[in-house]
Amino acid sequence: MTKSLDDSLFDTDKSLEESPEVEWRGMPEFNQPDNAAFRQIIISFDDQAGIDQFEALLGANITAKTKSLWFPHRDKNNVVDLFYFDADDTDE
């Protein structure tokens, strides 16, 4: 007798289950640094002249699409180009 596709995808056989501690054994430790802002404020402007003055004071480039900025300036993390791999798994 063969199992149907549904039975094999959602097999609830207790012998296949492992505890998280067993599944994650040997994995590297992961620590997420806290990159949250110390404080955030909302600043409102009456007109474009106010934005221009504020931009000059900060030395920032504020465009119509600017929703937030860091002071002092903080570069964005480019996570798209990051790759993580185990040195033992390389083909070299």
VENWO-V234811 format. One record per pair of residues at least 6 apart in sequence whose ideal C-beta (glycine too) atoms are under 8 Angstrom apart, sorted by the first residue. I is the first residue (numbers start at 1). J is the second residue. Records with the same first field share a line. If there is no record, write none. Layout:
BEGIN
I=J ; J
END
This chain:
BEGIN
3=11
37=70
43=54
45=51 ; 54
51=62
54=62
55=61 ; 62
58=69 ; 71
59=73
60=69 ; 71 ; 73
62=69
END
